[in-house]
Amino acid sequence: MNAQILQATARALVAPNKGILAADESFPTIAKRFQSIGIDSTEANRRDYRNMLFTTPNANEFISGVILFDETLRQSNAEGTPLVDILNAAGIIPGIKVDSGAKSMAGTKGEKITEGLDGLRDRLVEYASLGARFAKWRAVITIGNRIPSVGCIEANAEALARYAALCQEANIVPIVEPEVLMDGDHDIDRCEAVTTQALDAVFSALKRHNVLLEGILLKPNMVISGKDCPQRAGINEVAERTVRCLKRTVPAAVPGIVFLSGGQTAEEATAHLSAMNKGPLPWELSFSYGRALQDPALRAWAGKSDHVSRAQDVFYHRSQCNGAARTGKYTAEMEQRIA
């Protein structure tokens, strides 16, 4: 493990005004996204769509890194240029999703455990040789009747810590992602309690596995009301609750926290991030958004080559809005700058 490499990469991923694009959708997920715009999820369509995002002019002003799917890390564009080379040429750091998905957890009802540790050490060596400099592993915590259980939280925390240690061994920065889902009708109090419990477990596990905190990034959910809750918390309350939870659980040694959007609209995710960045914080608060960065551009693209320029304008604008949120300077008026 080279601590200097890990720390430098982690800091670069949360550089001022910048955040991460999550473009690591699995085959079933990208198929659903493409279905929504009426195109098939072929290898060529997936390549062309992601190439459109990665070649957006000046995207590197606001995008520091991209999380890739295994297929994408190995792909070249229609002209034969590896997509990794396109990112590197733009000064954007390539990353890779390394878990194999959340599966039903034996002995529980409605809970998940993320798999993918078998063979991970060798896969990380290969991914590093292909150009990946950071990685992502997502754990899923569901709020429901008598869940999450302590067993589910602890098992996922242990897996995250084992993954993080293996990444650092390969000089790859691990993004540690314990996502408390917003599915359900729970209120913001319940979300805050479960998020606190999950983060406490994760950092205890990271300590047990001797993970260098200065060489990781945390990718948590925001503390937010369940999407079916009849009384949804407003932007300022989400920001206050989230920052309070993080200050109680995340050591200051962690260089950055990159939020997932977790089912929020693009505008909600940006507004919440901006509200959190209004005051002094011990870590960088940034973004690692998938849908909240991609969806407007996906709809503008619609699988048509003559829509690429328009879709890139939309993607750039969404990235710009989130770049402004990094310093608390996003306003709703910014949404009117592109029609």
C-alpha positions in Angstrom: 0.0 0.0 0.0 1.3 3.4 -1.0 -0.3 5.9 1.3 0.8 8.9 -0.7 -0.8 7.6 -3.9 -4.1 6.8 -2.1 -4.3 10.1 -0.4 -3.5 12.1 -3.5 -6.1 10.2 -5.6 -8.8 10.6 -2.9 -8.1 14.4 -2.6 -8.2 14.8 -6.4 -11.6 13.1 -6.5 -13.0 15.8 -4.2 -11.1 18.7 -5.6 -12.9 22.1 -5.3 -16.1 22.4 -7.4 -15.8 18.8 -8.6 -17.5 15.5 -8.0 -17.9 12.0 -9.5 -20.1 10.7 -12.2 -21.5 7.2 -11.4 -21.8 5.5 -14.8 -21.5 1.9 -13.5 -25.0 0.7 -14.2 -25.3 -3.1 -14.5 -26.8 -4.7 -17.6 -30.3 -4.9 -16.1 -30.2 -1.3 -14.8 -28.9 0.2 -18.1 -31.5 -1.8 -20.0 -34.3 -0.2 -17.9 -32.8 3.3 -18.5 -32.7 2.7 -22.2 -36.2 1.2 -22.2 -37.4 4.5 -20.8 -36.2 6.3 -24.0 -37.2 3.4 -26.4 -33.9 2.0 -27.4 -32.3 -1.5 -26.9 -29.4 -2.1 -24.5 -26.9 -3.3 -27.1 -23.1 -3.1 -26.6 -22.9 -0.4 -29.3 -25.7 1.7 -27.7 -24.1 1.5 -24.2 -20.7 2.4 -25.7 -22.1 5.4 -27.6 -24.1 6.7 -24.7 -21.2 6.6 -22.3 -18.8 8.0 -24.9 -21.3 10.9 -25.3 -21.0 11.7 -21.6 -17.3 11.3 -21.4 -16.5 13.5 -24.4 -18.7 16.4 -23.2 -16.6 19.5 -23.8 -15.2 21.0 -20.5 -16.9 18.4 -18.3 -13.6 18.1 -16.4 -14.4 21.6 -14.9 -16.9 19.8 -12.6 -16.3 16.0 -13.0 -13.2 14.6 -11.3 -13.8 10.9 -11.8 -16.2 8.4 -13.4 -17.2 5.0 -11.9 -17.3 2.5 -14.7 -18.9 -0.9 -15.2 -16.6 -3.8 -16.1 -17.6 -3.7 -19.7 -17.0 0.0 -20.0 -13.5 -0.2 -18.6 -12.6 -2.5 -21.5 -14.5 -0.6 -24.3 -13.3 1.6 -27.1 -15.4 4.1 -28.9 -16.5 3.8 -32.5 -13.1 5.2 -33.7 -11.2 2.6 -31.6 -10.0 4.9 -28.8 -10.3 3.2 -25.4 -12.8 5.0 -23.2 -10.3 5.0 -20.3 -7.9 6.9 -22.6 -10.6 9.5 -23.3 -11.1 10.1 -19.6 -7.4 10.3 -18.8 -6.9 12.8 -21.7 -9.6 15.0 -20.1 -8.0 14.8 -16.7 -10.8 12.7 -15.3 -9.9 9.7 -13.1 -11.3 6.3 -14.1 -12.9 4.1 -11.4 -14.6 0.7 -11.3 -17.5 -0.9 -9.6 -16.3 -4.2 -8.1 -19.2 -5.7 -6.1 -21.4 -8.3 -7.8 -24.6 -7.0 -6.4 -26.9 -7.1 -3.3 -28.5 -10.5 -2.8 -31.1 -11.8 -0.3 -29.5 -12.3 3.0 -30.1 -15.8 4.4 -32.0 -15.9 7.7 -33.6 -12.5 7.2 -36.8 -11.2 5.7 -36.3 -8.4 3.1 -32.7 -7.7 3.8 -29.7 -7.8 1.5 -26.0 -8.6 1.7 -23.6 -7.5 -1.1 -21.4 -10.2 -2.6 -18.2 -10.1 -4.6 -15.3 -10.6 -2.2 -14.3 -14.0 -3.8 -11.5 -13.3 -6.2 -11.5 -9.6 -5.6 -7.8 -9.3 -4.9 -6.9 -10.7 -8.4 -9.6 -8.6 -10.0 -8.3 -5.4 -8.5 -4.8 -6.2 -9.9 -6.4 -6.5 -13.3 -8.5 -3.4 -12.9 -5.4 -1.4 -11.9 -3.6 -2.6 -15.0 -6.6 -1.4 -17.1 -6.3 2.0 -15.6 -8.8 2.1 -12.7 -7.5 4.2 -9.8 -10.5 4.0 -7.5 -13.4 1.6 -6.9 -16.9 1.3 -5.5 -18.7 -1.2 -3.4 -22.4 -0.6 -2.5 -24.1 -2.1 0.5 -27.9 -1.8 0.8 -29.8 -1.2 4.1 -33.6 -1.3 4.0 -35.8 0.3 6.5 -39.0 -1.6 7.2 -40.9 -3.6 9.9 -38.3 -4.6 12.4 -35.5 -4.1 10.0 -32.7 -3.4 9.5 -31.3 -6.0 11.9 -28.0 -5.7 13.7 -26.9 -8.8 11.8 -27.5 -7.2 8.4 -25.8 -3.9 9.3 -22.7 -5.7 10.8 -22.4 -8.1 7.9 -22.5 -5.4 5.3 -20.0 -3.2 7.3 -17.6 -6.1 7.5 -17.8 -6.7 3.8 -17.2 -3.0 3.1 -14.1 -3.0 5.3 -12.7 -6.2 3.7 -13.2 -4.7 0.3 -11.6 -1.4 1.3 -8.5 -3.1 2.7 -8.1 -5.1 -0.5 -8.4 -2.0 -2.6 -5.8 -0.1 -0.6 -3.5 -3.1 -1.0 -3.7 -2.6 -4.7 -3.3 1.2 -4.4 -6.9 1.8 -5.5 -9.0 4.2 -3.5 -12.1 2.6 -2.1 -15.4 4.4 -2.2 -17.3 2.9 0.8 -21.0 3.0 0.1 -23.5 2.0 2.9 -26.8 3.1 1.4 -29.8 3.4 3.6 -32.6 3.3 1.0 -35.3 5.9 0.9 -37.9 3.3 -0.1 -40.7 3.2 2.4 -42.9 5.5 4.4 -40.5 6.1 7.3 -39.9 9.6 8.6 -36.6 11.5 8.7 -36.1 10.6 12.4 -36.0 6.9 11.5 -33.6 7.5 8.6 -31.3 9.5 10.8 -31.2 6.7 13.4 -30.5 4.0 10.9 -27.9 6.0 9.0 -26.1 6.7 12.3 -26.2 3.0 13.2 -24.9 2.0 9.8 -22.1 4.5 9.7 -21.0 3.7 13.3 -20.7 0.0 12.2 -18.8 0.8 9.0 -16.2 2.9 10.7 -15.7 0.4 13.5 -15.1 -2.3 10.8 -12.7 -0.1 8.8 -10.7 0.4 12.0 -10.6 -3.4 12.7 -9.2 -4.0 9.2 -6.6 -1.2 9.4 -8.0 0.8 6.5 -6.3 4.1 6.0 -9.1 6.6 6.5 -7.1 9.3 4.6 -7.2 7.1 1.6 -10.9 6.4 1.3 -14.1 8.3 0.3 -17.5 7.7 1.9 -20.6 7.5 -0.3 -23.6 7.7 2.0 -27.3 8.4 1.6 -28.6 11.8 2.7 -30.7 11.8 5.8 -34.1 12.1 4.1 -37.7 11.1 4.6 -38.9 7.9 3.0 -40.3 8.5 -0.5 -43.8 7.4 0.7 -43.7 9.4 3.9 -46.8 11.7 4.1 -44.7 14.5 5.6 -41.5 15.0 3.6 -38.7 17.0 5.3 -37.7 20.2 3.4 -34.3 21.1 2.0 -32.9 22.8 5.0 -34.0 20.1 7.4 -32.4 17.4 5.2 -29.2 19.4 5.1 -29.1 20.0 8.9 -29.9 16.4 9.8 -27.4 15.0 7.3 -24.5 17.2 8.5 -25.4 16.4 12.2 -25.3 12.7 11.5 -22.0 12.9 9.6 -20.3 15.0 12.3 -21.3 12.4 14.9 -20.1 9.4 12.9 -17.4 10.2 10.3 -13.8 10.9 11.4 -12.2 14.2 10.2 -9.4 12.1 8.7 -11.7 11.1 5.8 -10.9 13.5 3.0 -14.3 13.6 1.4 -17.9 12.5 1.4 -19.5 12.0 -2.0 -23.3 11.6 -1.7 -25.4 9.3 -3.7 -28.6 10.8 -5.1 -30.7 7.7 -4.1 -33.9 8.3 -6.0 -34.1 12.0 -5.6 -34.8 14.2 -8.6 -31.8 15.9 -10.2 -32.8 19.3 -8.7 -33.5 17.9 -5.2 -30.1 16.2 -5.0 -28.3 19.4 -6.1 -30.3 21.7 -3.7 -29.7 19.4 -0.7 -25.9 19.3 -1.5 -25.7 23.1 -1.8 -27.6 23.6 1.5 -25.1 21.3 3.3 -22.1 23.3 2.0 -23.2 26.6 3.6 -21.0 26.3 6.7 -17.5 25.0 7.7 -17.0 21.2 7.6 -14.2 18.9 8.5 -14.3 17.1 5.1 -15.2 17.9 1.5 -18.9 17.4 0.8 -19.3 16.4 -2.8 -21.4 14.2 -5.1 -21.2 10.8 -6.8 -24.5 10.9 -8.7 -25.8 8.5 -11.3 -29.4 9.3 -12.3 -29.2 12.9 -10.9 -26.5 13.7 -13.4 -27.5 11.4 -16.3 -31.2 11.4 -16.6 -31.7 14.8 -18.2 -28.9 14.1 -20.7 -30.3 10.6 -21.4 -33.6 12.0 -22.4 -32.0 14.7 -24.5 -29.9 12.0 -26.3 -32.7 9.5 -26.9 -30.2 7.2 -28.8 -29.9 9.6 -31.7 -26.5 10.7 -33.1 -27.8 14.1 -34.1 -28.8 14.8 -30.5 -25.3 14.3 -29.0 -24.4 18.0 -28.9 -27.7 18.9 -27.2 -27.4 16.0 -24.7 -23.8 17.1 -23.9 -25.0 20.7 -23.2 -27.6 19.3 -20.8 -25.0 17.1 -19.1 -22.6 20.0 -18.8 -25.3 22.2 -17.2 -26.2 19.5 -14.7 -22.6 19.1 -13.8 -22.2 22.9 -13.5 -25.1 23.1 -11.1 -23.6 20.4 -8.9 -20.2 22.2 -9.1 -21.9 25.3 -7.7 -23.5 23.2 -5.0 -20.0 22.2 -3.8 -19.6 25.7 -2.4 -23.2 26.3 -1.5 -23.8 28.7 -4.4 -26.4 26.7 -6.3 -29.7 28.5 -6.9 -33.0 27.4 -8.5 -32.5 30.2 -11.0 -29.6 28.3 -12.5 -32.0 25.7 -13.8 -33.4 28.2 -16.2 -30.1 28.7 -18.0 -30.7 25.9 -20.4 -34.2 25.3 -21.8 
